Amino acid sequence: MPDPTQDLEPFRQALRDFLRQHLPTDIRDSVRRGQPLSRERTIAWNGILAAHGYLVPHWPKEWGGLGWTVNQQLAFDEEMCTHDAPELNAITLDMIGPVLVRYGSDAQRQRFLPAIASGQQWWCQGYSEPNAGSDLASLATRAERRGDHYVVTGSKIWTSYAQYADWMFCLVRTDTQVKQQAGISFLLIDMKSPGITVRPIVGIHGWVVFNEVFLDNVEVPVDNLVGEENQGWTIAKSLLEFERLKLARVGENKRRRARCRTVAMERQVNGRRIAEHEWFRTRFAQLDARLLALEANAERFIARAQAGERIGADVSMLKLRGSQLIQLWEELTVDALGEDALPLDAQRLEGGGDAPEGLAAIAGTASSRRFLSRGYTIAGGSSEIQHNILARQVLGL
């Protein structure tokens, strides 16, 4: 276990050594090819990380973490991305875990935090609804208290990986007589509860990432209320600042840059590598410059967080720029592949078989990844919302 210090290079080197020794080859190759991983393979990787203390290092030590700083955690995320480790389930590890540490009861912490830290428990986020997306405060899913239970009725949509989840943390309306934000509560719901139906949404990319979740008179123990009744909006807002900091996705952008470079170096047109064509060189240089600027901007916010300063509304620029840049890398990769990006290799799409390395491995899922990347400017707060936040709260327009 490395000893994180202000000099992050030895820290990063220790992480690279760990990944070389412990990241399974089949998982690394699937990630390098851009394939989704099954729940089973994801849980297996979580177990490896947990066994070495790397699954929740940013948590407090009393709950299985190492007390890492924001700087160390983001460096860890970047090394994971650039060395083809799977992206971790932020909903489970970065959202509900820290929420329970901060707002959960002693009984809730004892019940859930060890299970999450073991890597074996999977959570989903029940926020968005068919008529309450970016305008989340207008949510209509109702929870009525009846004795020692709430009875929950309503639906959620765009619920990422709900088909795999064991539990859902859910915003519900518990008071309809007050202003919207004041009548919302934060519940923990067992996905095996009677009355829950999960309907997968198959995207144009061919993968099931999002789901509809229907709650039909689902009974939830009052003990599963986090914080006070009608105080859920405060808890929900507490997730946003660090989430925005991570949603710069510097590491994910570097992963895509490397994949794009591989295509350009290996594919040829008219006897010349794509990397030698002026149109590609110009676009690659432009995106690379934007990535450098994104990383530099992220460093400014990290330094503020490290100094204990409050991260303000201007952090929205990181999410805005980082998500747009991911889309541009995927578009450039598809353009560099040309007609090779048209066929869809179902076996590679599902992460199965012994697909080849390099160009052929990437081409089979390139178009799917491009379509999938459209969601990056929606999830976590749409680009339109980020623009509004910056305009109103930063520029005062």
C-alpha positions in Angstrom: 0.0 0.0 0.0 1.6 3.3 -1.1 1.9 6.2 1.4 0.2 9.1 -0.4 2.2 12.3 0.0 2.2 15.7 -1.7 4.6 14.1 -4.3 2.1 12.0 -6.3 4.6 10.4 -8.7 5.6 7.6 -6.3 2.0 7.1 -5.4 1.0 6.8 -9.0 3.9 4.4 -9.7 2.7 2.1 -6.9 -0.8 2.1 -8.5 0.6 1.2 -11.9 2.6 -1.7 -10.3 -0.6 -2.9 -8.6 -2.6 -2.8 -11.9 0.1 -4.7 -13.8 0.2 -7.4 -11.2 -3.5 -7.7 -10.3 -5.8 -6.5 -13.2 -7.0 -9.7 -14.9 -6.0 -9.9 -18.5 -9.5 -10.7 -19.8 -10.9 -7.7 -18.0 -8.1 -5.4 -19.2 -8.6 -6.5 -22.8 -12.3 -6.1 -22.7 -11.9 -2.5 -21.4 -9.3 -1.7 -23.9 -11.6 -2.9 -26.7 -14.4 -0.7 -25.3 -16.7 -3.6 -24.3 -19.1 -3.5 -21.4 -18.5 -5.9 -18.5 -21.0 -8.2 -16.9 -22.0 -7.8 -13.3 -20.1 -11.0 -12.4 -16.8 -9.7 -13.9 -17.3 -6.3 -12.3 -17.9 -7.8 -8.9 -14.8 -10.0 -9.3 -12.7 -6.9 -10.0 -14.3 -5.1 -7.1 -13.3 -8.0 -4.8 -9.7 -7.7 -5.9 -9.6 -3.9 -5.2 -11.3 -4.4 -1.9 -8.8 -7.1 -0.8 -6.0 -4.6 -1.4 -7.7 -1.6 0.1 -8.3 0.2 -3.2 -12.1 0.0 -3.6 -13.0 2.8 -1.2 -9.7 4.5 -0.3 -11.4 7.9 -0.1 -13.7 6.8 2.7 -12.9 7.4 6.4 -10.6 4.8 7.9 -13.2 3.6 10.4 -15.4 2.4 7.5 -12.7 0.6 5.5 -11.1 3.5 3.7 -7.7 5.1 3.7 -8.8 8.7 4.1 -7.4 9.7 0.8 -7.7 13.4 -0.3 -9.5 14.5 -3.4 -6.1 14.9 -5.2 -5.2 11.3 -4.4 -8.6 9.9 -5.4 -8.6 11.7 -8.7 -5.0 10.5 -9.4 -6.2 7.0 -8.7 -9.1 7.3 -11.1 -6.8 8.6 -13.8 -4.3 5.7 -13.4 -7.2 3.2 -13.5 -8.5 4.7 -16.8 -5.2 5.0 -18.5 -4.2 1.4 -17.7 -7.5 -0.1 -18.9 -9.1 -0.9 -15.6 -12.9 -0.8 -15.5 -14.6 2.4 -14.5 -15.9 1.9 -11.0 -19.6 2.2 -10.0 -19.6 5.8 -8.7 -23.2 5.6 -7.7 -22.3 2.9 -5.1 -18.8 4.0 -4.0 -18.9 7.8 -4.4 -22.5 8.6 -3.8 -24.4 6.4 -1.4 -21.4 5.4 0.6 -20.3 8.9 1.5 -24.0 9.9 2.0 -24.4 7.2 4.6 -21.1 8.2 6.3 -22.4 11.8 6.6 -26.1 11.4 7.0 -26.9 7.8 7.9 -27.9 6.5 11.3 -25.5 4.3 13.2 -27.7 1.3 12.3 -27.6 2.2 8.6 -23.9 2.6 8.5 -23.3 -0.7 10.3 -25.7 -2.5 7.9 -24.6 -1.1 4.5 -21.1 0.4 4.6 -19.2 -2.9 5.2 -21.2 -4.6 2.4 -20.5 -1.7 0.0 -16.8 -1.7 0.9 -16.5 -5.4 0.2 -17.4 -4.7 -3.4 -20.3 -7.2 -3.4 -23.3 -4.8 -3.1 -24.5 -2.8 -6.1 -26.7 0.3 -5.8 -28.6 2.4 -8.3 -29.9 6.0 -8.1 -33.6 6.6 -8.2 -33.7 10.3 -9.1 -35.0 11.1 -12.6 -38.6 10.5 -13.6 -40.5 10.7 -16.9 -41.5 14.3 -16.0 -38.7 15.2 -13.7 -35.2 15.1 -15.2 -33.1 18.2 -15.0 -36.0 19.8 -13.1 -35.6 17.1 -10.4 -37.6 19.0 -7.7 -40.8 18.4 -9.6 -40.6 14.6 -8.9 -43.9 12.9 -8.3 -43.0 9.5 -6.8 -45.0 9.4 -3.6 -44.2 7.9 -0.2 -47.0 7.7 2.3 -46.2 6.8 5.9 -48.3 4.0 7.3 -47.2 2.9 10.7 -43.5 1.7 10.6 -43.4 1.7 6.8 -43.6 4.0 3.9 -45.7 2.9 0.9 -44.0 4.1 -2.3 -45.8 4.5 -5.6 -44.4 6.0 -8.8 -41.7 5.5 -11.4 -38.1 6.3 -12.1 -36.3 6.4 -15.5 -32.8 6.5 -16.9 -31.8 4.5 -13.8 -28.3 3.3 -14.7 -27.7 -0.4 -14.3 -30.8 -1.0 -12.2 -31.0 -4.4 -13.7 -27.9 -5.3 -11.6 -28.7 -3.4 -8.5 -29.3 -4.9 -5.0 -30.5 -1.5 -3.6 -31.7 1.9 -4.8 -31.4 5.2 -3.0 -34.5 7.1 -4.0 -35.9 10.6 -3.8 -39.6 10.5 -3.0 -42.2 13.1 -2.2 -43.5 12.9 1.4 -45.3 16.2 1.6 -47.3 17.8 -1.1 -48.4 20.9 0.8 -45.0 22.7 0.8 -42.7 24.0 -1.9 -41.3 21.3 -4.1 -37.8 21.1 -2.6 -39.1 21.0 1.0 -41.3 18.0 0.6 -38.7 15.4 -0.6 -37.2 12.6 1.4 -34.3 10.2 0.9 -35.2 6.5 1.1 -33.1 3.2 0.8 -35.1 0.6 -1.1 -34.4 -3.1 -1.5 -34.7 -3.9 -5.2 -36.1 -7.3 -4.3 -39.1 -5.7 -2.6 -42.5 -6.8 -3.9 -44.0 -4.2 -6.3 -40.7 -3.3 -8.0 -40.5 -3.9 -11.8 -37.4 -3.1 -13.8 -37.8 -2.6 -17.5 -34.5 -2.3 -19.5 -34.1 0.4 -22.1 -32.1 -0.9 -25.1 -30.2 2.0 -26.5 -29.3 2.5 -30.2 -25.8 1.4 -29.2 -27.2 -2.1 -28.5 -26.4 -2.1 -24.7 -28.7 -1.9 -21.7 -27.4 0.9 -19.5 -30.6 2.6 -18.6 -33.8 1.3 -17.1 -37.3 2.3 -16.1 -38.2 1.3 -12.5 -41.8 1.0 -11.5 -42.8 1.1 -7.8 -46.3 -0.2 -7.1 -47.2 0.1 -3.4 -43.7 -0.8 -2.4 -43.3 -1.1 1.4 -40.1 0.5 2.8 -39.3 0.4 6.5 -39.1 3.8 8.2 -35.7 2.7 9.4 -34.6 3.1 5.8 -35.2 6.9 5.8 -31.8 8.7 5.6 -31.8 11.9 7.7 -35.0 13.6 8.6 -38.3 13.4 6.7 -38.6 16.1 4.0 -34.9 16.9 4.2 -33.9 14.7 1.2 -33.2 17.7 -1.1 -30.4 18.8 1.2 -28.8 15.3 1.0 -29.2 15.2 -2.7 -27.5 18.6 -3.1 -24.5 17.4 -1.0 -23.6 14.9 -3.8 -23.2 17.5 -6.4 -19.9 19.4 -5.7 -17.6 16.4 -5.7 -19.6 14.7 -8.4 -19.0 17.7 -10.6 -15.3 17.6 -9.8 -15.1 13.9 -10.9 -17.3 14.5 -13.9 -14.4 16.3 -15.6 -13.5 12.7 -16.6 -9.9 13.6 -17.3 -8.9 9.9 -17.1 -11.7 8.7 -19.3 -10.8 11.3 -21.9 -7.2 10.1 -21.9 -8.4 6.5 -22.3 -10.3 7.6 -25.4 -7.4 9.6 -26.7 -5.2 6.5 -26.5 -7.8 4.4 -28.4 -8.1 7.0 -31.1 -4.3 7.1 -31.5 -4.2 3.3 -31.8 -6.7 3.5 -34.7 -4.8 6.3 -36.4 -1.5 4.5 -36.2 -2.8 1.1 -37.5 -5.4 2.0 -40.2 -4.2 3.0 -43.6 -5.8 4.8 -46.5 -4.1 5.1 -49.9 -1.0 3.6 -48.4 -0.7 6.2 -45.6 -1.6 5.8 -42.0 -4.5 7.9 -40.8 -2.1 9.6 -38.4 -0.3 11.1 -41.3 -3.4 12.7 -42.9 -3.7 16.4 -42.3 -7.4 16.3 -41.4 -6.7 13.8 -38.6 -3.6 15.6 -37.3 -5.5 18.9 -37.1 -8.5 17.5 -35.3 -6.4 15.4 -32.9 -4.2 18.4 -32.0 -7.3 20.5 -31.3 -8.8 17.9 -29.0 -5.5 17.3 -27.3 -5.2 21.0 -26.6 -8.7 21.0 -25.1 -7.8 18.0 -22.9 -4.7 19.8 -21.7 -6.8 22.8 -20.8 -9.4 20.6 -19.1 -6.7 18.9 -17.0 -5.2 22.3 -16.0 -8.6 23.6 -15.0 -9.4 20.5 -13.0 -6.1 21.0 -11.2 -7.2 24.5 -10.1 -10.4 23.1 -8.5 -8.5 20.2 -6.9 -6.1 22.7 -5.3 -9.1 24.6 -3.9 -10.6 21.4 -2.6 -7.3 20.4 -1.0 -7.1 23.8 0.7 -10.5 23.3 2.2 -12.2 25.9 0.1 -15.8 25.5 -1.0 -16.2 24.4 -4.6 -18.6 26.9 -6.2 -21.0 26.8 -9.1 -18.1 27.4 -11.6 -17.1 23.8 -11.2 -19.9 23.1 -13.7 -17.5 24.1 -16.5 -15.6 20.8 -15.8 -18.6 18.6 -16.3 -19.6 20.6 -19.4 -16.2 20.5 -21.1 -15.3 16.9 -20.0 -18.5 15.3 -21.3 -18.4 17.2 -24.6 -14.8 16.2 -25.1 -15.5 12.5 -24.6 -18.1 12.7 -27.5 -15.5 14.5 -29.7 -12.9 11.7 -29.2 -15.4 9.0 -30.0 -16.5 10.9 -33.2 -12.9 11.3 -34.3 -12.3 7.5 -33.7 -15.3 6.6 -35.8 -14.2 9.0 -38.6 -10.6 7.6 -38.5 -12.1 4.1 -38.8 -14.2 5.1 -41.8 -16.2 2.1 -43.2 -14.5 -0.2 -40.7 -16.7 1.3 -38.0 -19.9 0.2 -39.8 -20.1 -3.5 -39.0 -21.2 -4.5 -35.5 -19.5 -7.6 -34.0 -22.0 -8.9 -31.5 -19.5 -11.2 -29.8 -17.2 -8.2 -29.1 -20.1 -6.1 -28.1 -21.0 -8.5 -25.3 -17.4 -8.9 -24.2 -17.0 -12.5 -25.2 -14.6 -14.5 -27.2 -11.0 -14.0 -28.1 -11.2 -10.8 -30.1 -8.0 -9.6 -31.7 -6.0 -6.6 -30.4 -5.6 -3.2 -32.0 -7.6 -1.9 -34.8 -9.9 -5.0 -35.4 -10.7 -5.1 -31.7 -11.8 -1.5 -31.5 -13.7 -1.3 -34.8 -16.4 -3.8 -33.7 -17.8 -1.5 -31.0 -16.8 1.9 -32.3 -20.2 3.0 -33.4 -21.8 1.7 -30.3 -19.4 3.7 -28.1 -20.1 6.8 -30.2 -23.8 6.5 -29.6 -23.3 5.7 -25.9 -21.2 8.8 -25.5 -24.2 11.0 -26.3 -25.4 10.3 -22.8 -22.4 12.0 -21.2 -23.8 15.5 -21.8 -27.1 14.5 -20.2 -26.2 12.3 -17.2 -25.1 14.1 -14.1 -26.8 17.3 -15.2 -27.4 18.1 -18.9 -25.2 20.6 -20.7 -28.1 23.0 -20.9 -28.4 22.9 -17.1 -24.6 23.5 -16.8 -24.9 26.5 -19.1 -27.7 27.9 -17.0 -25.8 27.4 -13.7 -22.7 29.2 -15.1 -24.8 32.0 -16.6 -26.9 32.7 -13.5 -24.6 31.9 -10.6 -21.2 32.7 -12.0 -21.8 35.4 -14.7 -24.9 36.9 -13.1 -26.8 37.0 -16.3 
